Amino acid sequence: MTEKLANPLYTRASELSQLPHKFQLTHVVTSEMLFEMYGAPSVTYGVDSLFAFSRQKRPDGLAISMGNNATTVIPIVGGRGILSRSKR
């Protein structure tokens, strides 16, 4: 599953007033549903442009994601995304 880079914590929570913890993430709820209801063996969460870049088998470059609301640029050095230098 993918999500936007630099997505604020409060935008990922659903129905904050009804959750036991104010900032319980939808990842927790989604993972629970996938494991318990559908029997999924594993789940991976990450940034879609990094997943796509990793399939290119190149150690260095730019992972660019152009979406409807935002564009993100993540530099890749030595096969690792430098998130501290990314821009949204």
C-alpha positions as a Markdown table, in Angstrom:
| # | Residue | x | y | z |
|---|---|---|---|---|
| 1 | Met | 0.0 | 0.0 | 0.0 |
| 2 | Thr | 1.2 | 3.5 | -0.7 |
| 3 | Glu | 0.7 | 6.9 | 0.7 |
| 4 | Lys | 1.7 | 10.5 | 0.1 |
| 5 | Leu | 5.2 | 11.7 | 1.2 |
| 6 | Ala | 5.1 | 13.9 | 4.3 |
| 7 | Asn | 1.4 | 13.1 | 5.0 |
| 8 | Pro | 0.5 | 14.7 | 8.3 |
| 9 | Leu | -0.4 | 12.3 | 11.1 |
| 10 | Tyr | -3.9 | 13.7 | 11.7 |
| 11 | Thr | -4.9 | 13.2 | 8.0 |
| 12 | Arg | -4.3 | 9.4 | 8.4 |
| 13 | Ala | -6.5 | 8.9 | 11.3 |
| 14 | Ser | -10.2 | 8.1 | 10.7 |
| 15 | Glu | -13.0 | 9.2 | 13.0 |
| 16 | Leu | -10.7 | 10.6 | 15.6 |
| 17 | Ser | -13.4 | 11.0 | 18.2 |
| 18 | Gln | -14.3 | 7.3 | 18.1 |
| 19 | Leu | -10.8 | 5.8 | 18.3 |
| 20 | Pro | -9.3 | 4.7 | 21.6 |
| 21 | His | -6.2 | 6.7 | 20.9 |
| 22 | Lys | -6.5 | 10.1 | 19.3 |
| 23 | Phe | -3.9 | 9.5 | 16.6 |
| 24 | Gln | -4.4 | 5.8 | 15.9 |
| 25 | Leu | -3.5 | 5.4 | 12.3 |
| 26 | Thr | -5.5 | 3.9 | 9.5 |
| 27 | His | -2.5 | 1.6 | 9.0 |
| 28 | Val | -3.4 | -0.2 | 12.2 |
| 29 | Val | -7.0 | -0.6 | 11.2 |
| 30 | Thr | -6.1 | -1.6 | 7.6 |
| 31 | Ser | -3.5 | -4.1 | 8.7 |
| 32 | Glu | -5.9 | -5.7 | 11.2 |
| 33 | Met | -8.5 | -6.1 | 8.5 |
| 34 | Leu | -6.1 | -7.5 | 6.0 |
| 35 | Phe | -4.6 | -10.0 | 8.4 |
| 36 | Glu | -7.8 | -11.1 | 10.3 |
| 37 | Met | -10.5 | -10.9 | 7.7 |
| 38 | Tyr | -8.6 | -11.7 | 4.5 |
| 39 | Gly | -5.7 | -13.8 | 5.8 |
| 40 | Ala | -3.0 | -11.7 | 4.1 |
| 41 | Pro | 0.5 | -13.1 | 4.9 |
| 42 | Ser | 2.1 | -9.7 | 4.9 |
| 43 | Val | 1.6 | -6.0 | 4.2 |
| 44 | Thr | 4.1 | -3.4 | 3.1 |
| 45 | Tyr | 3.5 | 0.4 | 3.4 |
| 46 | Gly | 5.6 | 2.9 | 1.6 |
| 47 | Val | 6.0 | 5.8 | -0.9 |
| 48 | Asp | 4.8 | 4.7 | -4.4 |
| 49 | Ser | 7.6 | 6.5 | -6.3 |
| 50 | Leu | 10.3 | 4.7 | -4.2 |
| 51 | Phe | 8.6 | 1.4 | -5.0 |
| 52 | Ala | 8.6 | 2.2 | -8.7 |
| 53 | Phe | 12.2 | 3.4 | -8.7 |
| 54 | Ser | 13.4 | 0.3 | -6.9 |
| 55 | Arg | 12.2 | -1.8 | -9.9 |
| 56 | Gln | 14.5 | 0.2 | -12.3 |
| 57 | Lys | 17.6 | -1.5 | -10.8 |
| 58 | Arg | 19.6 | 1.7 | -10.7 |
| 59 | Pro | 21.5 | 2.9 | -7.6 |
| 60 | Asp | 21.2 | 6.7 | -8.1 |
| 61 | Gly | 18.6 | 9.1 | -9.5 |
| 62 | Leu | 15.4 | 10.9 | -8.8 |
| 63 | Ala | 12.1 | 9.4 | -7.9 |
| 64 | Ile | 9.4 | 11.8 | -9.1 |
| 65 | Ser | 5.7 | 11.3 | -8.5 |
| 66 | Met | 3.3 | 13.7 | -10.2 |
| 67 | Gly | -0.2 | 13.4 | -8.7 |
| 68 | Asn | -3.4 | 15.3 | -8.9 |
| 69 | Asn | -2.7 | 17.4 | -5.8 |
| 70 | Ala | 1.0 | 17.2 | -5.3 |
| 71 | Thr | 4.3 | 16.4 | -6.9 |
| 72 | Thr | 7.1 | 14.9 | -4.9 |
| 73 | Val | 10.8 | 14.6 | -5.8 |
| 74 | Ile | 13.0 | 12.2 | -3.8 |
| 75 | Pro | 16.8 | 11.9 | -4.5 |
| 76 | Ile | 18.1 | 8.3 | -4.5 |
| 77 | Val | 21.8 | 7.8 | -3.6 |
| 78 | Gly | 23.3 | 4.3 | -3.3 |
| 79 | Gly | 19.8 | 2.7 | -3.7 |
| 80 | Arg | 18.4 | 4.6 | -0.7 |
| 81 | Gly | 15.9 | 7.5 | -0.7 |
| 82 | Ile | 17.2 | 10.6 | 1.0 |
| 83 | Leu | 13.9 | 11.7 | 2.6 |
| 84 | Ser | 15.5 | 14.6 | 4.4 |
| 85 | Arg | 16.2 | 16.2 | 1.0 |
| 86 | Ser | 12.9 | 15.3 | -0.6 |
| 87 | Lys | 10.4 | 18.0 | -1.7 |
| 88 | Arg | 6.7 | 18.0 | -2.0 |
